[in-house]
Amino acid sequence: MVSWEESPQRYLVVRERSKPSTAQCNANLYTLFLLAEPQYVSCVRLSEILEELSHDSINRFLLREQYTPQDLFDEVKEDLNLKGGTTSVDDSVIDKPYRDPSKTELVGYFWSGKHKRTVKGINLITLYYTDVAGHSYPINFRLYDKRENKTKNDYFIEMILEIKSWGVKPDWVTGDCWYSSQANLKFLRNEEVGFLFGIADNRKVSLVQGQEVQVQTLGTVKK
């Protein structure tokens, strides 16, 4: 049994069951609720839909069942060929406009592709894996946590190393321009993995030694 203080970068199960659970709420039920509810996700909303479930029982389930990134991987690994596929990194913001960021470590201000501006919310970073047969599943994740003093790029490198330790051997890694830092690209090169990333139009590149130009001007550059 591992406590938060012993391993702050992981979200670990902290209670070992000695007998079958009698809890009314479980992972399958809550997952179906998340898939079916288009807008309002809360303990109160689920208890309204299923009257036999109390708000407190759902809240106890969420506090008790702390699933790890490896739990997600273990759920899908049997359906994937772990060699030769493509791993893609992406992140999304779960809007929390009314939550005070000073009172919770997971809420902060992040750029939202949906809103095209910085918004208040929870930042979820996900690695997706598509195997050579076209099967695609999320296989790793992180919630941005201010207490860890890490950047999204730190999480990205950590997650890639983690899935490789689990036996995933992608041929390619892809992502948007947020993850195309020089450090990330050098890391992937050293890991001997191909990569394809978006590049910001003001990023400078060199086609001729000693000469740097912005990516947005490449269409007019003469070889």
Residue pairs with C-beta under 8 A, 6 or more apart in sequence:
1 14
1 15
1 16
2 10
2 12
2 14
3 14
4 12
4 14
8 147
8 148
9 148
9 158
10 68
10 69
11 66
11 67
11 68
11 69
11 143
12 66
12 68
13 65
13 66
13 67
13 68
14 66
15 64
23 57
23 60
23 61
23 64
24 52
24 53
24 54
24 57
25 46
25 53
25 57
25 58
25 60
25 61
26 61
27 65
27 67
29 50
30 46
30 58
30 61
30 62
33 41
33 46
33 49
34 41
37 45
37 46
37 49
43 55
43 58
43 59
43 62
44 55
46 53
46 58
47 53
47 54
47 55
47 58
69 140
69 141
69 142
69 159
69 162
70 162
70 166
72 138
72 139
72 140
72 141
73 139
73 140
73 163
73 166
76 137
76 138
76 139
77 139
77 166
77 167
79 135
79 137
80 129
80 131
80 135
80 137
80 139
81 131
81 132
81 133
81 135
82 129
82 131
82 167
82 168
82 169
83 169
84 131
84 132
84 169
84 170
84 171
85 129
85 130
85 131
85 132
85 168
85 170
85 171
85 172
86 129
86 130
86 170
86 171
86 172
86 173
86 174
87 127
87 128
87 129
87 139
87 160
87 163
87 168
87 170
87 172
87 173
87 174
88 127
88 128
88 129
88 130
88 173
88 174
88 175
89 125
89 126
89 127
89 128
89 156
89 159
89 173
89 174
89 175
89 179
90 125
90 126
90 128
90 175
90 176
91 123
91 124
91 125
91 126
91 152
91 178
92 113
92 114
92 123
92 124
92 126
93 110
93 111
93 112
93 114
93 119
93 121
93 122
93 123
93 124
94 121
94 122
94 123
94 124
95 112
95 119
95 120
95 121
96 107
96 120
96 121
96 122
97 119
97 120
97 121
99 107
99 120
100 107
101 107
101 108
101 109
101 120
105 145
105 146
105 147
106 122
106 143
106 144
106 145
106 146
107 120
107 121
107 122
108 120
108 121
108 123
108 144
108 146
109 118
109 119
109 120
110 118
110 119
110 121
110 123
110 144
111 117
111 118
112 118
112 119
112 121
122 143
122 144
123 143
123 144
123 152
124 141
124 142
124 143
124 144
125 141
125 142
125 143
125 144
125 152
125 155
125 156
125 159
126 138
126 140
126 141
127 138
127 139
127 140
127 141
127 159
127 160
127 163
128 136
128 137
128 138
128 139
129 136
129 137
129 138
129 139
129 163
129 168
129 170
130 136
139 163
139 168
140 159
140 162
140 163
141 159
142 155
142 158
142 159
144 152
144 155
150 158
152 178
152 179
153 179
153 181
153 183
153 184
156 175
156 179
156 184
157 184
157 187
160 173
160 187
160 188
160 191
164 191
170 193
171 193
171 194
172 193
172 194
172 195
172 196
173 188
173 193
173 194
173 195
173 196
174 195
174 196
174 197
175 197
175 198
176 197
176 198
177 197
177 198
177 199
177 200
177 203
179 197
180 197
180 198
180 199
180 200
180 203
184 197
185 195
185 197
188 194
188 195
189 195
199 205
199 215
200 215
201 214
201 215
201 216
202 214
202 215
202 216
203 214
203 215
204 212
204 213
204 214
204 215
205 212
205 213
205 214
205 215
205 218
206 212
206 213
207 213
207 218
207 221
207 223
213 221
